[in-house]
Amino acid sequence: MDECISIIFLQSPRPRESHRSFQQRTGKIKTYDPQSKVLMALRKEVLDQLPVNFETFNKDSPVQVHIECNFNIPRSWPNAKKEKTVQEDWAHISAPDCDNLAKLYLDALKGIVFEDDSQVCYLSVTKKYTDLIPLVFIKCKKIHSQLIPRITQII
């Protein structure tokens, strides 16, 4: 049986921001993570949603991750366009990029759901609009086979 875990963040999707550097008066260059508090909050939410007996997917296990990001429909859009967006399940094709969204949420799961994000062999990120609550839904699945299927078998 495949091990599978689902996590839901009830917030608007956020991308991973780059680390920032600054030079101190002494001439030393310091680097900091502008999202360290955001990341800590996300990690706490992950821990709160996991079952009590959950064990981290070990380092030897390949992992499949799907991240679904649901964005608010922009208020500036005309009502006809908003209705069409919901009815037709439109894709969100503007910034932020899928890869930057994935980075933040994979960092939040690292060390809790799986030991390292290098274990992720399959990653899919979906961006779409919603007229409901903006949220991020993540599904992680431990894969028991080390065999990698061809791309034609996945699609």
Phi, psi and omega in degrees: 000135179281137175276132183221140179225141178240139180230138177235128174252115181274072180201163177294136181301142181233143175273164175281131178267153179289151174293150182245149180237150175212157181258129178282167178300331180284351180100349179287145177260126180250145177238141177219160179261113182291348181249022183298321179289322177297315180297319178297319179294319178296318179297323177295318178298320178299311180300321180294332184267346182282147175297154183301320184267016182293134176246135179305137176298122187292164187301334182274358184262125172289149184231142175250132181231133172239129179242121178248118181253120180251115183259151172296147172285133181302135180296333183287346181289145176295153183302322180298318179292321178299315180297317180296321179301315181289316182297321185261002178055056183297145175281148177269106188252016176250180180300150007277159180287152179302318183295322179288327175295314182298320182304313183296313185286327174293322176297324179292328182275337184300131180085350180246301180273315175228157185292318183214146182289353174290345177287342183287111181262330179235126179224126174231138179233128179243133176241127178210168179267153175220149173261002178261214180281130175294139182202169175236124179248127182236134177236122179244133183229128176280129181260128184272350180256137177276354181284131180262118180289156176292155183302327180292336177279335181281316184279000000 
